[in-house]
Amino acid sequence: MKLSSRMVLFAASFIGSAAMAASSAVPFDAKDWSWKCPIEIPAEVSGFVRVPINAAMLEQSQGSLNDLRIVDAQGMLVPHVLFRPPVSAPSERLAWKPIVLINRVFMPEGHASVTLDFGAAIQKNRVQVQLSETNYRRKALLEGSVDGAIWNTLLENQWLFDVSLTAEHFKADTLSFPVNDFRYLRLTVYCMPDDPRRIDVLGVQAVLAEAMPPKRLSPIEVAPKLVAPEGESNDTIYEFDLGVRNLPLDTVALRVSDPYFHRAYALFGRDAATERVVRPMEQGAQEYEREIPWSPVGRGVFYRMHEASESKESLAMEDLSTSFRFLRLRVYNGDMPPLHVDGFDVKRRDFPSVVFDAQVGRPYTMLGGNPAAYPPSYDLGISMAGLAERNCPEVTSGTMTVQPKVQELPPWTERHRFVLWIALVLASAVLLLLTLRSFQKIQQGST
């Protein structure tokens, strides 16, 4: 009997639906997840709840937290949304926009000035400046005007820096100011005693950056270690151990007693000093240990400058948004003496949390610690926009249980290589014996 195409499609659809239903009813396989933690939900709480992630969970999980899962008492997956407290670094509402520069003027050994024409009343609160020459420190003045005739001071006694080494360049080249919609801005940059006769403003770009809500920061106790630089370098190197991987680091600030200075710096991070690597070879595998290279985190210029009775300084690396356990701060001193650093202030943002829909009277468990896990795909975060930002009741997690890692044995062929060689030799001997006997029979038959 022939089946119509419609019947075939219906059958395929039915089988597919049944398979999906069956698969959805299968408990989650948690054998590759290394830790679990009960979620303690009070009897009077139901609906969407928030479970904070603690330091122990961070240490045992992926940096992205893509391996987190929630299961109920039957071991079935429960959809969740991961919430990370926002970084308060300004998010650029507009891309950096090059500005038309007009009315360039300069005074030899005095200053360079240029007018920024935005073409209309455009809101902005940040400009990035490109100046001529390298290795400079220059004071800047910024003014605003509606018509180009009457000028109002926006910033004064601000500093721009460039520190250029053999192969690296460090800049502090951005001026931030209150939001305004002046059509014209006038930038004046003053020469310093070691500047050439004429300096130029090569380019300026502007942006309107919208600040995020204030963030809550918590201090981290650190004991930085002073490390000797390589070769004959005069640089100062500090290394930090934050104690936990995946920590949401935000700020590293220096306490410096020197009255005035400027130094380039670079910050690096990594999660461990070494790692074990297994390299497949023709005869089994070779296991060895290698050092993990440092990854760049941020760079810039620390400075403290005095002008009359006013002091300007920048001693903090903020909005780092990194999660390395170990940090390495390199301060480039050049030919100048090292700074007198009295200490460091290190702060982190709040830990992430997980939001899910809890039913009254049902126990739940959080799972994590699978380096190979892919991020879960739930409709919850799409259908419930802004769920993570809601003021959900906070519930606590119980004691985390770490599953002992089962040492995977090498394949049987690698563990019993000697037995295989003996079997191979014996098989070859038997085959050779059978071949010789066959030749003897052939010879006897021919005679």
N, C-alpha and C positions, 0 to 999 in steps of 0.2 A: 504494500500500500504506500502510495506516494504522499509525502507531507507537503502542504503548501508553505510558501515562504513566510507567510504570516504566522503559521503555527510554529515554524522553526524559530522565528524571532521571539515569539512568546515563550517558548520553552527555554531558549537561551537566557531571556530576561529573568524567568523564574528561577533557573538554576543559579544565575549570578546573584540574585537577591538572597536566595537561600544560603549561598556560600558566604556572602557578606554578613548575613545575620549570624551564621554559625561562627565565623571568625571573630565577630564582635562579642560573642558570648564566651570566648576562650579567655581564661585568666591570663594576666600579663606574665610573661616569662622573665623573672628577675634574677636569673642565675648569673648574669654578667654584671650586675650592679653590686658594688662592694659595700655599701652601707644602707641602713634603714633606720628610720626614726618615727616613733608613734606621734601622732598629732593629738593633743589634748583639747577637746572641744567641750565646753561646759554644756550641761543639759539644757540650759535656757537659750542657747545660741543656735541659730539656724540661718540659712542663706549664705551669702558670700562672706568669707572670712579671709583674713590676712595672716600668713604664717611667716615671721621673720626668719631669714637664714642666719645662722651663727657662724663663728670663726671656724669651728671644727668642720662644718659642712663645706665651707669655702675651700678649706685645705684639701679635702678629699674629693673635690668635684672638678669638672672642666671649668676653665676660666670664663667661658660663655654661659655656664650653668645650663647648657642644652641637655644635659643628662639627668636633670631633675624629673621625677615622676611622682604622681599621687595615685595611690590605689586604695580601694575600700576593703572591707572585711573579706569579701569574696575574691580579692586579688584583681578586681577589674579596674582598668584605668579610669581616672577621674580628670576631666579637662581642667587645666589651670592656666593662669596668666602670670608671667614673671614681671615684677615691677622693680625697677631700679630708680632710686632717688635721682632727680635731674642734676646735672652739672650746671652751675650757674654761669658758666662761660657764656658770653653773649652769642646768641644764634643769629647769624647774618640773615636779615630779612631780604636784603638786596645784595647782589654780588658786588665785589669791589669794582668801582667804576672810574676809569681814567677821566681826569678833569682838564678842561681847556685852560691853559696858562696864558695870561696876558699881562702887559705892563711890567715886564721884567726890569728891574733896576738893581744897581749894586754900587756900593761905596768901597773903594779900594781899602783893604785891611780893616773894613768896618762891618759891612753886612751885605746880604743879598736878600731881595724882596721880590715877590711875585704875587699876582692876584689870580685867584681861582674863580672862574666863571662857570657856574652850574647851569646857566641858560634859563633858569626859572627858579621859583621858590621850592626847593627840594629839601626834605628833611634828611639830616645826617648828624652823626655824633662821633665820627672817627675818620682821621686821615692818615695815610701812610706816605712817608716822604722819602724820596730818593735824592741824595746830595752827591756833589762831586767829591773826588778824592776818597781816600780810605784812612783808617786809623784816626778818626776825629772824635771830638766831643764838642758839641755846639749848642748854644742856648737858642731857644725859639720863642717867638711871639706870634699869636694867632688872633686876628680880628675879623669881625663880620660886618656886613653892610647890605642894606636893601637896594640902594641906588648907586653905590660906588662913590658916594660923596661924604656921607657921615659914617664913621667907623666906631664900632663898639668892641672892647677888649673881651675876648673869650678865654685865652690862656696867656700867661706870661711866665717867664723864667722856667720853661720846660726844657728838657735836655734830650738831645739826639746823639746816639753813639754808633760808631763802627769800629770793631776790633778785627783786623784782618791778619791772620797768621799765614804761614807758608801754604797750607792746603785747605784752610777753613776760614769762614767769615761769620762773624757774630754781629747782630744789629739790635739796637733799641730804636726803632724808626717810626713808631706809631704814636699819635697824639689823640687822646680821648677828651671829649668835652660834652657839656649838656646839649641835648637835642635842640637844633635850631633849623630854620628854613630860609636863612639868608641866601640871596642869590650869589653874593660875592663873599669870599673869604680872602684875607690878605695874610700871607705867611712871610715872616721876617726871620732869617737865620743869621746869627751874629758870628763873626770870625773870632777864633781864639788866637792867642799869641803865636802858636806854632802852625797856624794855617797859612796857606799861600796868599798872595796878594788879592786874588779873586776866588770866591767860591760861587757855585751855581746850584740852583734847585733844578734837578734834571727831570723830575716827574713827581706827580702827586695823584693818588687815587683815594676815593672816599667811599664810605659805606654807612648805612644806618643799621646799627646792631641793637637788637632788642634783648634786654637783660632778662634772664630767667628768674623765677621766684628765689628768695634767699634760701640757702641750703644750711642744714644743720651739720656741724663738724664736731668730731670728737678727737681729742689728742691721742697720739700714739707715743708710748715711751720707747726711745731709741738710745742706743749707745754706739755712736759712729766710731769707726776704726780708721785711723790715719794710715794710709798706705803709701809706701815709697814709690815715686814715679820711676818710669823706665829711663835708663841711660842717665844723661846729665840734665834732664828737664828740671825746671824750677817750679813746675806746676804743683798744686796741692790736690790730693785725691782722698776723698772720704768714701767709705763703704758702710752701708746700713743693712741690718737684718731686721725686717719688720715682723718676723716671727710666723707669718701665715701667708700662704699663696692666695692670689685672687682678692687681696684686700683692696677695697675701693679707695685708693689713695687720692688725695686732693691737693694738699699743700705741703711744701718743704720750704721753710723760711730760716734764714741765718740770723744770728745775733752777733753783730760785728762792732767792735769798739773803735776801729779806725775812724778818724774824723772825716776824711774824704778819700774817695778812691773810685775806680771803675775797673772791673775785671770781667772778661768773657767766661762763660761756664757752659758745660754740657752735662746732661744727666742721662744715665743709662740704667737698664734694669735687666734682670733675669730671674728665673725661678729656682735654679740650682747651679752649683759650681761645675758639676760634672754629670755625665750621663753614660749609661752602659749601652753599647752598640753591638749588635750581632751582625756579622758580615758573612753571608753564605759563601762557602768555598767548595771546591771540587771534592775534597775529603771532609765532609761535615760542615761545621761553621766555626768561625773565630769570634770570640767575644772579647771586647776591649773597652776601656774607659777613655773618654775624651772630654775636654773642657767645653762648656757651653759658652758661646760668644755673647757679649753684652749687646743688647738692643737699644737703639736711641730712644729716649723719652722726650727730651726737650732741650732747648739751648737758648741763650740770650746773654744779657749783660747785667751784672750786679753793679749798683753804683750808689754813691752818696756825694752830693754836691752842695756847696754853700754859696749863696749869693746874698750879700749884705746880712740881714738877720734871718733870712729864710733858708731852709734846708730841704732839698729834694732827694729822695732815695727810692731804690727798688731792690729789695732784698729777699723777695719771695717768689717761688715758682708755684703758681696757682692753677687751678682747674686742670690738673695733670691727667685725670681720667685714665690712670694706668693701674695695673693689678699685679705687678711683679713683687716677689717677696724680697729680693735683694736689689739694692740701689747702689750706684756708683756715681758720685759727683766729682767732676774734675773742674777745678778753677785754674784758669790759665793766667799765670802771673807774669810771664815774659821776663823782663829784666827787673821787675819790681819785687819788693819783699812780699812774702805771703801775708794774707790778712790775719788779724787777730780775731779769730772766730771763737766767741764765748759759748756757743751752743746752737742747737737747732730746735725749731718748733715744727713738728710733723703732725698733720691732721688727716683724718679720713672722713668720707661721707658715711651716711647711714648704710647699713647692710641692705642688700636686696631682700625682697619678700615675695612670697607666692600667694596668689589669690585664687580661691576656688569656691564652688557652691557646696556647702556642707549640709547634709540632711540631719535632722534631729535624731539623736540616739545612735548614730552610726559611727564606728571607729574608722580612722584613716591612718595611712602610713605614707611617709615620704621616702623615696628611694633616690640614690645618687651614686656617683663614683664609677661611671663607665666611660673610659676615654674614647671608646669607639662609637658612642651613641650619637644618633642624629637628633636634631631638634624636633620635638613633637609638633604635629600639625593638628590644631584644634580649630573649630569654628568659633570658639568662645571669644577669643580676642577680636575677631572680626565683627561678630554679631553684637557684641556688647562693647561698643567703642567707649573708651575712657574708663573701663572697669577698674583698671589698676589704680587710677587716681581717686577712686571713690573712698569715702571715709568708712571702710569696712571694719567691723570689730576685729581686734587683734587676738589671736589665740597662740598658745605656746606649744612648743614641741618637747617631747620627752627626751630620754637619754638615747643618744645615737649609738647604734651597734654596728661595729665594723666587722664584715665577714672576712675570715681568714682567706687569703689568696691561695688557691689551689695551684700548686706547682705543676704545670703541664709537662708531662714526660715527653722526651723526644720520640720520634717514631720508632717502632719496634726494630726496624731495619738498622737504625743508627745505634740503638742500645745493644744490639746483638750482632754487631758487624763481624766479630770473629767467627761466630757460628755460621754466618752466611758464607764466609770465605771457605770454611771447612766443607760446607755442603756443596759449594761450587767446585772445589777441588775433587771431591768424591764423585760428583756428577760427571765431571770431565774425565776422570779415570774410568768410570763405568762406560761412558760413551766411547772412549778410546779402545777399551777391551772389546766391546761389541763390534767396533769397526774392524779390529784385527781378526776376530773370529770370522767375520763375513768374508774378509780377504782370503783366509785359509780355506773356507768352504769353496770359494770360487776357484782357487788354485787346484784343490783336490778334484773338483768336477771337471776341470779342463784336462787333467791328466788321465 
